[in-house]
Amino acid sequence: MINKLITVKELLTEIKKCTICLPYLKDGVNPVVSASSTSKIAIVGQAPGRKVHETGIPWDDKSGDRLRDWLGVSKQKFYNAEVFALVPMGFCYPGKGKSGDLPPRAECAPQWHEALFNCIDDLRLIILVGNYAQKYYLKETAEETLTETVKNYKKYFPRFLPLPHPSPRNNIWLKKNEWFEHSLLPDLKKIIRDY
């Protein structure tokens, strides 16, 4: 059990020392997370990829470039922890699978998310990037598919805002769902500007 009086800085130090998943991580542990007690928006993603594992910088890849474009923010604003907490479902690189990276380890979110979000004074919005984050946070209110959940984003707002993963692997999804670029992204950029 985590002490409720712990600060974000102290909690991040504990997270950086975490080895819960070490036996399952071929590439070792390197928890990648960023937050401040004054973060206004949390972005809950999947898990770091290999590049992010190596640099230790959240969203430091092509997916991050696309996500920043979707949000309409510069790198400087994106990496300002007073604005954005960057909190993946799994804090460490899970390793390579047959068709991309393995899923995020299931231990991280229940171990750390609630404690971390409780340390943030005025968290106004949690952006749920991808199916893992949406299923975990939206539970039975999530639609049957990611597409339907994202399409019905207004249903979850103002607490949550679901997005597809910005990975280049999702280019086909983006082409099939042009409404995302024309309907959701302008709303998303406006919401982010208001913070």
C-alpha positions as CSV (number, residue, x, y, z in Angstrom):
1,M,0.0,0.0,0.0
2,I,1.3,3.4,-1.0
3,N,1.3,6.3,1.6
4,K,-1.4,8.9,0.5
5,L,0.9,11.7,1.8
6,I,3.7,10.8,-0.6
7,T,4.6,13.5,-3.2
8,V,4.7,13.0,-7.0
9,K,8.5,13.3,-6.8
10,E,8.8,10.7,-4.1
11,L,6.4,8.4,-6.0
12,L,8.3,8.8,-9.3
13,T,11.5,7.8,-7.4
14,E,9.8,4.6,-6.2
15,I,8.5,3.9,-9.7
16,K,12.0,4.3,-11.2
17,K,13.2,1.6,-8.7
18,C,10.4,-0.8,-9.5
19,T,11.4,-4.4,-10.5
20,I,8.0,-6.1,-10.2
21,C,8.2,-7.2,-13.9
22,L,11.9,-7.9,-14.1
23,P,11.6,-11.7,-14.5
24,Y,9.4,-11.1,-17.6
25,L,11.4,-8.4,-19.3
26,K,14.2,-9.6,-21.6
27,D,15.5,-6.1,-22.1
28,G,15.4,-5.3,-18.3
29,V,13.6,-2.6,-16.5
30,N,13.6,1.1,-17.3
31,P,10.3,2.7,-16.1
32,V,9.4,5.6,-18.4
33,V,6.9,8.0,-16.8
34,S,6.6,11.8,-16.3
35,A,4.3,13.8,-14.0
36,S,4.0,16.8,-11.7
37,S,1.7,17.6,-8.9
38,T,0.3,20.3,-11.2
39,S,-0.2,18.3,-14.3
40,K,-3.6,19.2,-15.9
41,I,-3.8,16.4,-18.5
42,A,-2.7,12.8,-18.2
43,I,-1.9,10.8,-21.4
44,V,-2.2,7.1,-20.7
45,G,-0.5,5.2,-23.4
46,Q,0.4,1.6,-24.0
47,A,4.1,0.9,-23.1
48,P,7.4,2.3,-24.2
49,G,8.8,1.0,-27.5
50,R,12.5,0.0,-27.9
51,K,13.6,3.5,-28.8
52,V,11.8,5.0,-25.7
53,H,13.3,2.2,-23.6
54,E,16.7,3.3,-24.7
55,T,16.3,7.1,-24.4
56,G,14.0,7.1,-21.3
57,I,12.0,9.9,-22.9
58,P,8.2,9.2,-23.2
59,W,6.8,9.3,-26.7
60,D,10.2,9.9,-28.2
61,D,9.4,8.2,-31.5
62,K,7.2,8.5,-34.6
63,S,4.1,7.7,-32.5
64,G,5.0,10.7,-30.3
65,D,5.4,12.9,-33.3
66,R,1.9,12.0,-34.6
67,L,0.4,12.3,-31.1
68,R,1.8,15.8,-30.7
69,D,0.4,16.7,-34.1
70,W,-3.0,15.4,-33.1
71,L,-2.9,17.5,-29.9
72,G,-1.6,20.6,-31.7
73,V,1.3,21.1,-29.2
74,S,5.0,21.6,-29.5
75,K,7.5,19.3,-28.0
76,Q,8.2,22.0,-25.4
77,K,4.6,22.0,-24.2
78,F,4.2,18.2,-24.5
79,Y,7.2,17.6,-22.2
80,N,6.1,20.2,-19.7
81,A,5.0,18.0,-16.8
82,E,3.0,20.9,-15.3
83,V,0.7,20.5,-18.3
84,F,1.0,16.8,-19.3
85,A,1.6,13.7,-17.2
86,L,2.8,10.9,-19.5
87,V,1.8,7.6,-17.9
88,P,1.8,4.4,-19.9
89,M,-0.2,1.3,-18.9
90,G,3.2,-0.6,-18.6
91,F,6.1,1.6,-17.7
92,C,8.8,-0.7,-19.2
93,Y,9.4,-2.0,-22.7
94,P,7.6,-5.3,-22.8
95,G,9.8,-6.8,-25.6
96,K,9.1,-7.8,-29.2
97,G,6.3,-10.1,-30.2
98,K,5.4,-11.8,-33.5
99,S,3.7,-8.8,-35.0
100,G,5.1,-5.8,-33.1
101,D,5.7,-5.2,-29.4
102,L,4.2,-7.3,-26.7
103,P,1.3,-6.0,-24.7
104,P,2.1,-3.8,-21.7
105,R,2.7,-5.7,-18.5
106,A,-0.5,-5.9,-16.5
107,E,1.2,-5.2,-13.1
108,C,2.0,-1.5,-13.6
109,A,-1.4,0.2,-13.8
110,P,-2.9,-1.4,-10.6
111,Q,0.4,-0.9,-8.8
112,W,1.0,2.7,-9.6
113,H,-1.7,4.6,-11.5
114,E,-4.1,5.4,-8.7
115,A,-1.4,6.5,-6.3
116,L,0.2,8.7,-9.0
117,F,-3.1,10.3,-10.0
118,N,-4.0,10.9,-6.3
119,C,-0.8,13.0,-6.0
120,I,-1.8,15.3,-8.8
121,D,-3.8,18.3,-7.4
122,D,-5.9,19.3,-10.3
123,L,-6.0,16.6,-13.0
124,R,-8.7,17.6,-15.4
125,L,-8.5,15.2,-18.3
126,I,-7.2,11.7,-18.9
127,I,-6.5,10.9,-22.6
128,L,-6.7,7.2,-23.2
129,V,-4.5,6.2,-26.1
130,G,-5.3,2.7,-27.4
131,N,-7.3,-0.3,-26.4
132,Y,-5.4,-1.3,-23.3
133,A,-5.9,2.1,-21.6
134,Q,-9.5,2.3,-22.7
135,K,-10.5,-1.1,-21.4
136,Y,-8.7,-0.5,-18.1
137,Y,-10.3,2.9,-17.4
138,L,-13.6,2.7,-19.2
139,K,-14.4,-0.9,-18.2
140,E,-17.9,-1.8,-19.1
141,T,-18.7,1.6,-20.5
142,A,-16.2,1.1,-23.4
143,E,-17.9,0.1,-26.7
144,E,-17.3,-3.3,-28.3
145,T,-14.5,-2.0,-30.5
146,L,-11.8,0.7,-30.2
147,T,-13.3,2.4,-33.3
148,E,-16.8,2.7,-31.6
149,T,-15.2,3.9,-28.4
150,V,-13.2,6.6,-30.1
151,K,-16.2,7.6,-32.3
152,N,-18.3,8.1,-29.1
153,Y,-15.6,10.1,-27.4
154,K,-18.1,12.8,-26.2
155,K,-19.8,10.2,-24.0
156,Y,-16.6,9.9,-21.8
157,F,-15.7,13.6,-21.8
158,P,-14.8,15.6,-19.7
159,R,-13.1,13.0,-17.5
160,F,-11.7,10.8,-20.3
161,L,-11.0,11.2,-24.0
162,P,-10.2,8.0,-26.0
163,L,-7.9,8.0,-29.0
164,P,-6.5,5.3,-31.2
165,H,-2.8,4.6,-30.9
166,P,-0.8,7.1,-33.1
167,S,1.6,4.3,-34.3
168,P,2.4,4.3,-38.0
169,R,1.0,0.7,-37.9
170,N,-2.4,2.3,-37.6
171,N,-2.2,4.1,-41.0
172,I,-4.8,1.7,-42.4
173,W,-7.2,2.4,-39.5
174,L,-6.8,6.2,-40.1
175,K,-7.5,5.8,-43.8
176,K,-10.7,3.7,-43.1
177,N,-11.9,6.2,-40.4
178,E,-11.6,9.7,-42.0
179,W,-14.1,11.0,-39.6
180,F,-11.4,10.9,-36.9
181,E,-9.3,13.6,-38.7
182,H,-12.3,15.7,-39.7
183,S,-14.4,15.4,-36.5
184,L,-12.5,14.4,-33.5
185,L,-9.1,16.1,-34.1
186,P,-10.4,19.7,-34.3
187,D,-12.3,19.1,-31.0
188,L,-9.2,17.6,-29.4
189,K,-7.0,20.6,-30.5
190,K,-9.6,23.0,-29.1
191,I,-9.8,21.1,-25.8
192,I,-6.0,21.1,-25.4
193,R,-5.8,24.8,-26.3
194,D,-8.2,25.6,-23.4
195,Y,-5.7,24.1,-21.0
